[in-house]
Amino acid sequence: MTTLNIKIETLELGHAKEMSKIAKEPVTAKLYENQDLFLFGSELACLRISQANRNKETKVNYSENLKTFYVAIYSGK
C-alpha cells in the first residue's frame, strides 16, 4: 500500500493556482491544520472566490496586519 505524503506548501500552491483562475488574478493561499483555507489578494478577487464558494461558509475581510484583503473558506471542522 502506498502512502501519500503531500506537503502543506504543495497544497497551498495548488489551491492558489485553482482559485486564481476563479479570481481572474493571482492570489496566495494559506491552509491551516483544521483545513480552513485563507486566500489573499485584491478585494475583487476575494469577492469572486467567495461568490464561487457560496455553498460553503466564507468570510471576506481586510487584514490590517498584512495590508491586504482575504477570503476565509471554513472547513467546518
N, C-alpha and C positions, 0 to 999 in steps of 0.2 A: 504494500500500500504506500503510495506516495503522499507525503505531507507537503502542503503548500505553505511557504513561508514568505509572505508578501510584506515588505516594509511599509510603514506608515507613509513615508515620503513618496513611495511609488503610488499609493492610493490617492494621496493628496494631488499629485501631478495629474493622475487620471481624471479625478473629479474636476480639477481646474480646467483641463482641456475640454471635457464634455460640457461643462457649464459655460465656458467661454463661447461655445457655439450658440447656446441659448441666449447669452447676454449680448452677443454680436460684438464683443470686445474682450480683451484679456482680463481675467480675474485670477486671484490666487486663492488657495484653499488651505484650511487647517482642519484636520479631523481629530476629535478628542476621544479619549478612552471609552466614553459612554456612546460613541458613534454619532454624536452631534457634529454636523458639518457647518463650518463657518466659511463663507466666501467673501473676499474683499475686492472692491472695485468702485466704479462710479455709482452714483445714486441710481441712474437709469439702468445700469447693468444689474444692480441688486433688485430693483423692482421687476425687471424682466424675469429674473430667476425665481423670485417669489411668486409671480403670477403663473409661471410654468409649473410650479410645485404647490399649487393652491390646495391640493388634496392632502397636503402634509402641514403640520404646524410650522410656520415660518415667522421670522421677525426681521424687519429691515430697520436699521438704525445707523447713526453716525458715531464712530469711536473718536472721542476727543484725544485719547492717548495715541492712537495710530494715525489720526488725521485723515481718515478715510471712511467710506460707507461700508457696511457689511450686511449680509443676509445670513441668518442662522436658520438651518433646517434641522429641526429636532427629530431625533430617532424615536422618542417615546420610551426610552429605557431608563 
